[in-house]
Amino acid sequence: MRAADLTTAAVLIAGGLLVMWDSLRIGIGWGTDGPRSGFFPFWLGVIMVGACLVIAAKAYRRADRKPFVRRGAIAPVLKVLLPATAFVLSIHWIGLYVATTVYMGFYMRWIGRHSWASVVVMSVAVSVVTFYVFEIWFLVPMPKGPLETYLGY
Amino acid sequence: MGFENLLAGFQVALQPHNLLLAVIGIALGTVVGVLPGLGGANGVAILLPLTFSMQPTSAIILLTSLYWGALFGGAITSILFNIPGEPWSVATTFDGFPMARNGRGGQALTAAFTSSFVGALFAVALITLFAPLLAEVALKFGPPEFFAIQLLTFSSFVGLGGGSPLKSLVSILIGFIMATVGLDIVTGTLRMTFGITDLMKGFDFIVAVIGLFGIGEILLTMEEGLAFRGASAKMRPRVVWDTWRILPRYWRTFLRSCFIGFWMGFKPGGATPASFMSYSFAKRFSKHPETFGQGDIEGVVAPETAAHAAGGASLLPMITLGIPGSPTAAVMLGGLIIWGLQPGPMLFKEKPDFVWGLIASMYTGNVIGVIMVLAFVPLFAAILRVPFAILTPLIVSVCAVGAYSVNSRMIDIWYMLIFGVIGYAFKKLDYPLAPLVLALVLGDLAENALRQSLIMSQGSLLIFLQRPISGAITAVALFFFALPVITPWWRRLRGLPAVAVSPRET
């Protein structure tokens, strides 16, 4: 937990410095009609860097050997995160509806070991329902791929 | 004057399609409240894009009903599964789950729903009375007063939020900084885009809510390992009736919890401390405190009443001042802006039908809600028996749909995923998420108020202390900010032992 705390504080300090640097570029003083654009973010950055330095100092002094993630607990987290990332990536090529079907099907079969029949029914049903609710009923378009083009949407 | 307005509001809220929306909202909200990983804020965020084409009044009725539903749903999982769906239902598990295990689940649920109903109704009644007065006062507010109120909002997270005050402060700053990314509409300058086109439009808080609370929560649930071993509840009309007959005995607890809830709740982040406080007060004043924790019905009544009174009270600053008291209220506030309404005190003057329709719908929504949850508890509880191999991808894809539909931008789905990882890490490291979201929502408003105040004073920060109202508010805010420093010093001075860090809201 200590390492994670220090890393987070370091990342936030770097972020704060970046914010301050960019604010200095656009001006933090008084413009023709009030404070310039960099004024507000600059001071936010200053306070954040200060607060994170104290957090880091406190974390450094504390001997907390508890790991950030318990051994054996990282696998279930990655089992959610990696398929989810693959799902988002695949939306770029095959559109959201097909990606949802594949993702649902893959996850149900791989993690849940459900029967193929329920896998197919469930994953297709979710996509079709989403399609009807968003695309047809509420007219909110989702990213589409070759299949939707082929079907004429 | 308030009474006629309320009647007119009921005419809006009781229109058949608005009643239907309330029913849909409560049903969806309860489902969302029961599901791990989804909660009130998330449900409202995902549903928000679907309301863009609706009438604002109907839209807000749908969303507030969803909010009430989510509050009811949290009680179901706490009592039957010992899983608090929301942080303010933690205290409900103390006595609710033992009751359910001893076969008194039906009684516990009836008590919880009835208490929620009483608490919420109390809060709504006070909103009806006070909202117009507060709005009247707020009409005289200028930019310095609004900035002072924002300061107060965020200072209470730092001073009263529990956990590490410095980390609360950092969360707030992250939210504000993220709000400044993109085009500065006042000067037309691009800020923190570093030449990347995708950053020009900044970060959408709805996407942040979906990622931080939705995806982050699923990752946490997975790490802790899902184990839903629930007690079963048989809800028969007889059980409901018998419980209702004994509940009036606890009128003192009801009344006390209502006041605690409302008082704590209209400040941000108040629902969780309110529920704990109300529980410990009930225990202290009880004639048989030893039964608490073993399945005492009063231990369900107290926290549920307070949590819902607080949940209702958090809507008061949202409709009168345009300052949300909770992440869910923040998402609704974002909705108001998208529907073309200007949140704040002018709303009472310019859109009375909207405001009073909303207030009236809080009454109808709660009545419909308590009837629906009592009638369909087994159905809602069954949701948690759906295998998690189905629930997880379903929740992730629903979140993705919600994130995309806000701006129809693919990058938002990626942001959602990144926010999910951030939410997971922050939650583990005790960086609170609620102030981050609130700061992201209020960032532009806060910056504008600060800018206009400084223009009024020609650059002097003293303006916040010199005007009477803003001076008083700023003083309280500064006191809250200083509280984490003062408290240990004060305790040492009086020779008291240091207190353990209190648990964190959300």
Contacts between the chains, C-beta under 8 A, distances in Angstrom:
chain1	res1	chain2	res2	distance
A	1	B	428	7.9
A	1	B	429	7.5
A	4	B	425	7.3
A	4	B	428	7.5
A	4	B	429	6.2
A	5	B	429	5.9
A	8	B	425	6.9
A	8	B	429	5.8
A	8	B	431	7.7
A	12	B	170	6.4
A	12	B	174	7.4
A	15	B	177	7.7
A	18	B	192	7.7
A	19	B	177	5.6
A	19	B	192	6.4
A	22	B	191	6.8
A	22	B	192	5.1
A	22	B	194	7.3
A	23	B	191	7.5
A	26	B	189	5.2
A	26	B	191	6.5
A	30	B	459	6.0
A	31	B	187	7.1
A	33	B	455	7.2
A	34	B	451	5.4
A	34	B	452	7.9
A	34	B	454	6.3
A	34	B	455	4.3
A	35	B	450	7.9
A	35	B	451	5.7
A	35	B	454	5.6
A	35	B	455	8.0
A	35	B	459	7.6
A	36	B	187	6.8
A	36	B	189	7.9
A	37	B	184	4.5
A	37	B	186	7.5
A	37	B	187	4.8
A	37	B	189	4.0
A	37	B	191	5.8
A	38	B	191	7.4
A	40	B	176	7.8
A	40	B	180	6.4
A	40	B	447	4.8
A	40	B	450	6.5
A	40	B	451	7.6
A	41	B	177	6.0
A	41	B	180	4.6
A	41	B	191	6.4
A	41	B	192	7.0
A	44	B	173	5.2
A	44	B	176	5.2
A	44	B	177	5.2
A	44	B	180	7.5
A	45	B	177	6.9
A	47	B	169	7.4
A	47	B	173	6.0
A	48	B	170	6.0
A	48	B	173	4.2
A	48	B	174	7.3
A	48	B	177	7.1
A	51	B	166	5.0
A	51	B	169	5.2
A	51	B	170	5.1
A	51	B	173	7.2
A	52	B	170	6.2
A	54	B	166	5.8
A	55	B	164	7.5
A	55	B	166	5.3
A	55	B	167	6.5
A	55	B	170	7.0
A	58	B	166	7.9
A	68	B	428	6.5
A	69	B	223	6.9
A	70	B	223	7.5
A	73	B	223	4.7
A	73	B	224	7.9
A	73	B	225	7.8
A	74	B	223	8.0
A	76	B	222	4.4
A	76	B	223	6.2
A	76	B	225	7.0
A	77	B	219	5.3
A	77	B	222	5.5
A	77	B	223	5.1
A	77	B	424	7.6
A	79	B	222	7.3
A	80	B	218	6.0
A	80	B	219	6.0
A	80	B	222	5.1
A	80	B	392	6.0
A	80	B	396	7.6
A	81	B	219	6.6
A	81	B	420	8.0
A	81	B	421	7.2
A	83	B	393	7.5
A	84	B	215	7.3
A	84	B	396	5.0
A	84	B	417	6.5
A	84	B	420	7.9
A	85	B	417	6.4
A	87	B	393	7.8
A	87	B	396	6.9
A	87	B	397	7.2
A	87	B	400	7.3
A	88	B	400	6.7
A	88	B	413	5.2
A	88	B	414	6.3
A	88	B	417	5.7
A	91	B	400	7.4
A	91	B	410	7.0
A	91	B	413	6.6
A	92	B	410	6.8
A	96	B	397	8.0
A	96	B	400	7.0
A	96	B	401	6.9
A	96	B	404	7.0
A	100	B	397	4.6
A	100	B	400	8.0
A	103	B	393	5.4
A	103	B	396	7.6
A	103	B	397	6.5
A	104	B	390	7.8
A	104	B	393	4.7
A	104	B	394	7.0
A	104	B	397	6.9
A	107	B	389	6.1
A	107	B	392	6.5
A	107	B	393	4.2
A	108	B	389	5.2
A	108	B	390	6.0
A	108	B	393	7.1
A	111	B	389	4.5
A	111	B	392	7.7
A	112	B	387	5.4
A	112	B	388	7.7
A	112	B	389	2.4
A	112	B	390	6.7
A	113	B	389	7.8
A	114	B	387	7.4
A	114	B	389	6.6
A	114	B	390	7.7
A	122	B	390	6.3
A	126	B	394	6.4
A	126	B	397	7.0
A	130	B	397	7.5
A	130	B	401	6.2
A	134	B	50	7.9
A	134	B	401	6.6
A	134	B	405	6.9
A	138	B	50	4.9
A	138	B	53	7.4
A	139	B	53	7.3
A	140	B	49	5.9
A	140	B	50	6.6
A	140	B	405	4.8
A	141	B	408	6.6
A	142	B	401	6.6
A	142	B	404	6.2
A	142	B	405	7.4
A	143	B	404	6.7
A	143	B	410	6.1
